[in-house]
Amino acid sequence: MNSAVLFPGDSAEIMLTFYSEQQYRLVICAEEQLGDVSYQVSDIERNLIFDSKNSDSKVFDFKVESSQQLVISVAVPESDNTHDLKYQGCVAVLVGFKN
């Protein structure tokens, strides 16, 4: 698990290593006050693998063919209300795998 405290309009990236022939599940959790937090998964060359905006699911299940590093980019939506800028919330990136 990796986590960060973010404000409306903030974004964060983490790079994680995933190992060949391993089945993974990626879940992004955020505090409700942050709104609909989105995320993308890209390879090291920034080729898009998954975009949560194009999916009805909040989880991403995948298997990599070879061990590699992937970039997970998380974005908190902008707030329409400047008063909301004082709010912050925790966003967590959870990675699980099956043996």
DRENPA-3360 file (N, C-alpha, C; in nm, 2 decimals, always signed):
BEGIN
1 = MNSAVLFP = +0.08/-0.12/+0.00/+0.00/+0.00/+0.00/+0.09/+0.12/+0.00 ~ +0.05/+0.22/-0.08/+0.11/+0.35/-0.08/+0.00/+0.45/-0.06 ~ +0.03/+0.56/+0.01/-0.08/+0.66/+0.03/-0.02/+0.80/+0.03 ~ -0.11/+0.90/+0.01/-0.07/+1.04/+0.01/-0.19/+1.12/+0.05 ~ -0.16/+1.24/+0.11/-0.26/+1.34/+0.13/-0.27/+1.44/+0.02 ~ -0.38/+1.45/-0.05/-0.39/+1.54/-0.16/-0.50/+1.64/-0.15 ~ -0.49/+1.75/-0.22/-0.59/+1.85/-0.22/-0.67/+1.84/-0.36 ~ -0.78/+1.91/-0.37/-0.85/+1.91/-0.50/-0.76/+1.97/-0.61;
9 = GDSAEIML = -0.75/+1.90/-0.72/-0.66/+1.95/-0.83/-0.52/+1.89/-0.83 ~ -0.49/+1.82/-0.72/-0.35/+1.76/-0.71/-0.35/+1.63/-0.79 ~ -0.22/+1.59/-0.81/-0.20/+1.46/-0.88/-0.07/+1.40/-0.82 ~ -0.05/+1.27/-0.83/+0.07/+1.20/-0.78/+0.10/+1.08/-0.87 ~ +0.22/+1.05/-0.87/+0.27/+0.93/-0.95/+0.36/+0.84/-0.86 ~ +0.34/+0.71/-0.88/+0.43/+0.62/-0.82/+0.48/+0.52/-0.92 ~ +0.60/+0.47/-0.91/+0.65/+0.37/-1.00/+0.66/+0.24/-0.91 ~ +0.60/+0.13/-0.96/+0.61/+0.00/-0.89/+0.66/-0.10/-0.98;
17 = TFYSEQQY = +0.72/-0.21/-0.93/+0.77/-0.32/-1.01/+0.67/-0.43/-1.00 ~ +0.64/-0.49/-1.11/+0.55/-0.60/-1.12/+0.63/-0.72/-1.19 ~ +0.60/-0.84/-1.14/+0.68/-0.95/-1.18/+0.61/-1.05/-1.27 ~ +0.68/-1.11/-1.37/+0.62/-1.19/-1.47/+0.54/-1.30/-1.42 ~ +0.43/-1.33/-1.50/+0.34/-1.44/-1.47/+0.27/-1.43/-1.34 ~ +0.26/-1.31/-1.28/+0.19/-1.29/-1.15/+0.06/-1.22/-1.18 ~ -0.05/-1.27/-1.12/-0.18/-1.20/-1.13/-0.19/-1.10/-1.03 ~ -0.22/-0.97/-1.07/-0.23/-0.86/-0.98/-0.37/-0.79/-0.98;
25 = RLVICAEE = -0.40/-0.73/-0.87/-0.52/-0.64/-0.86/-0.48/-0.51/-0.80 ~ -0.52/-0.40/-0.87/-0.49/-0.27/-0.83/-0.62/-0.20/-0.79 ~ -0.62/-0.13/-0.68/-0.74/-0.06/-0.63/-0.69/+0.07/-0.58 ~ -0.77/+0.18/-0.62/-0.74/+0.31/-0.57/-0.85/+0.35/-0.47 ~ -0.82/+0.39/-0.35/-0.92/+0.43/-0.25/-0.90/+0.58/-0.22 ~ -1.00/+0.65/-0.20/-0.99/+0.79/-0.17/-1.10/+0.84/-0.07 ~ -1.07/+0.94/+0.01/-1.18/+0.99/+0.09/-1.28/+1.05/+0.01 ~ -1.41/+1.04/+0.05/-1.52/+1.08/-0.02/-1.52/+1.23/-0.06;
33 = QLGDVSYQ = -1.47/+1.32/+0.03/-1.46/+1.46/+0.00/-1.38/+1.50/-0.12 ~ -1.29/+1.41/-0.17/-1.21/+1.44/-0.28/-1.28/+1.42/-0.41 ~ -1.39/+1.36/-0.41/-1.47/+1.33/-0.53/-1.42/+1.21/-0.61 ~ -1.45/+1.20/-0.74/-1.42/+1.09/-0.82/-1.27/+1.09/-0.86 ~ -1.19/+1.03/-0.78/-1.04/+1.03/-0.81/-1.02/+0.93/-0.92 ~ -0.94/+0.97/-1.02/-0.91/+0.88/-1.14/-0.77/+0.84/-1.13 ~ -0.74/+0.73/-1.21/-0.60/+0.69/-1.22/-0.57/+0.62/-1.35 ~ -0.44/+0.62/-1.39/-0.40/+0.56/-1.51/-0.28/+0.47/-1.48;
41 = VSDIERNL = -0.26/+0.37/-1.56/-0.14/+0.28/-1.54/-0.07/+0.29/-1.68 ~ +0.06/+0.31/-1.68/+0.14/+0.33/-1.80/+0.26/+0.25/-1.78 ~ +0.32/+0.21/-1.89/+0.46/+0.15/-1.88/+0.56/+0.25/-1.87 ~ +0.68/+0.22/-1.85/+0.79/+0.31/-1.83/+0.81/+0.41/-1.94 ~ +0.77/+0.38/-2.06/+0.78/+0.47/-2.17/+0.65/+0.55/-2.19 ~ +0.56/+0.55/-2.09/+0.44/+0.62/-2.08/+0.33/+0.58/-2.18 ~ +0.34/+0.45/-2.23/+0.23/+0.40/-2.31/+0.12/+0.36/-2.21 ~ +0.00/+0.41/-2.24/-0.12/+0.39/-2.15/-0.16/+0.24/-2.16;
49 = IFDSKNSD = -0.18/+0.18/-2.04/-0.22/+0.04/-2.03/-0.37/+0.04/-1.98 ~ -0.40/+0.13/-1.89/-0.54/+0.13/-1.83/-0.57/+0.27/-1.79 ~ -0.69/+0.32/-1.81/-0.74/+0.45/-1.76/-0.87/+0.42/-1.69 ~ -0.88/+0.46/-1.57/-1.01/+0.43/-1.49/-1.13/+0.52/-1.55 ~ -1.10/+0.62/-1.62/-1.21/+0.70/-1.68/-1.28/+0.63/-1.79 ~ -1.22/+0.52/-1.84/-1.28/+0.44/-1.95/-1.33/+0.31/-1.90 ~ -1.35/+0.30/-1.76/-1.39/+0.18/-1.70/-1.50/+0.20/-1.60 ~ -1.60/+0.11/-1.59/-1.70/+0.12/-1.49/-1.65/+0.06/-1.35;
57 = SKVFDFKV = -1.54/-0.01/-1.36/-1.48/-0.08/-1.24/-1.38/+0.01/-1.17 ~ -1.38/+0.00/-1.04/-1.28/+0.07/-0.96/-1.15/-0.01/-0.93 ~ -1.15/-0.13/-0.99/-1.04/-0.22/-0.97/-0.98/-0.25/-1.11 ~ -0.85/-0.28/-1.11/-0.79/-0.32/-1.24/-0.71/-0.45/-1.21 ~ -0.76/-0.56/-1.27/-0.69/-0.69/-1.26/-0.61/-0.71/-1.39 ~ -0.48/-0.76/-1.37/-0.39/-0.77/-1.48/-0.28/-0.87/-1.45 ~ -0.22/-0.91/-1.56/-0.10/-1.00/-1.55/+0.00/-0.95/-1.64 ~ +0.13/-0.94/-1.60/+0.23/-0.89/-1.69/+0.31/-1.01/-1.74;
65 = ESSQQLVI = +0.35/-1.01/-1.87/+0.42/-1.12/-1.93/+0.57/-1.12/-1.90 ~ +0.62/-1.00/-1.87/+0.76/-1.00/-1.82/+0.77/-0.90/-1.71 ~ +0.87/-0.92/-1.62/+0.88/-0.83/-1.51/+0.91/-0.69/-1.56 ~ +0.85/-0.59/-1.50/+0.86/-0.45/-1.55/+0.81/-0.35/-1.44 ~ +0.86/-0.23/-1.46/+0.81/-0.12/-1.38/+0.69/-0.06/-1.45 ~ +0.59/-0.02/-1.37/+0.47/+0.05/-1.43/+0.45/+0.18/-1.34 ~ +0.40/+0.28/-1.41/+0.37/+0.41/-1.35/+0.23/+0.42/-1.32 ~ +0.19/+0.45/-1.19/+0.05/+0.47/-1.16/+0.03/+0.61/-1.13;
73 = SVAVPESD = -0.05/+0.68/-1.21/-0.08/+0.82/-1.19/-0.22/+0.84/-1.13 ~ -0.23/+0.91/-1.03/-0.36/+0.94/-0.96/-0.39/+1.09/-0.97 ~ -0.52/+1.12/-1.00/-0.56/+1.26/-1.01/-0.68/+1.29/-0.93 ~ -0.68/+1.39/-0.85/-0.80/+1.44/-0.78/-0.86/+1.55/-0.86 ~ -0.99/+1.54/-0.88/-1.06/+1.64/-0.97/-1.05/+1.78/-0.91 ~ -1.05/+1.88/-0.99/-1.05/+2.02/-0.95/-1.18/+2.05/-0.88 ~ -1.19/+2.14/-0.79/-1.31/+2.18/-0.72/-1.37/+2.30/-0.78 ~ -1.50/+2.31/-0.80/-1.57/+2.43/-0.85/-1.57/+2.54/-0.74;
81 = NTHDLKYQ = -1.56/+2.50/-0.62/-1.57/+2.59/-0.51/-1.43/+2.62/-0.45 ~ -1.38/+2.74/-0.45/-1.25/+2.77/-0.40/-1.25/+2.75/-0.25 ~ -1.37/+2.75/-0.18/-1.37/+2.72/-0.04/-1.33/+2.58/-0.01 ~ -1.35/+2.48/-0.11/-1.31/+2.34/-0.09/-1.16/+2.32/-0.09 ~ -1.08/+2.42/-0.13/-0.94/+2.40/-0.13/-0.88/+2.38/+0.00 ~ -0.95/+2.41/+0.11/-0.90/+2.39/+0.24/-0.91/+2.24/+0.28 ~ -0.99/+2.16/+0.20/-1.01/+2.02/+0.23/-0.90/+1.94/+0.17 ~ -0.86/+1.84/+0.24/-0.76/+1.75/+0.19/-0.80/+1.61/+0.22;
89 = GCVAVLVG = -0.75/+1.51/+0.16/-0.79/+1.38/+0.19/-0.68/+1.28/+0.15 ~ -0.70/+1.16/+0.21/-0.60/+1.05/+0.18/-0.64/+0.97/+0.06 ~ -0.54/+0.94/-0.02/-0.56/+0.86/-0.14/-0.46/+0.74/-0.12 ~ -0.52/+0.62/-0.13/-0.43/+0.50/-0.12/-0.43/+0.42/-0.24 ~ -0.31/+0.37/-0.28/-0.29/+0.28/-0.39/-0.27/+0.14/-0.33 ~ -0.36/+0.05/-0.35/-0.34/-0.09/-0.30/-0.31/-0.19/-0.41 ~ -0.21/-0.27/-0.39/-0.17/-0.37/-0.49/-0.18/-0.50/-0.42 ~ -0.25/-0.60/-0.48/-0.26/-0.73/-0.43/-0.22/-0.83/-0.54;
97 = FKN = -0.19/-0.95/-0.50/-0.16/-1.06/-0.60/-0.20/-1.19/-0.55 ~ -0.22/-1.29/-0.64/-0.25/-1.42/-0.61/-0.13/-1.51/-0.64 ~ -0.12/-1.61/-0.56/-0.01/-1.71/-0.58/-0.06/-1.82/-0.68;
% end
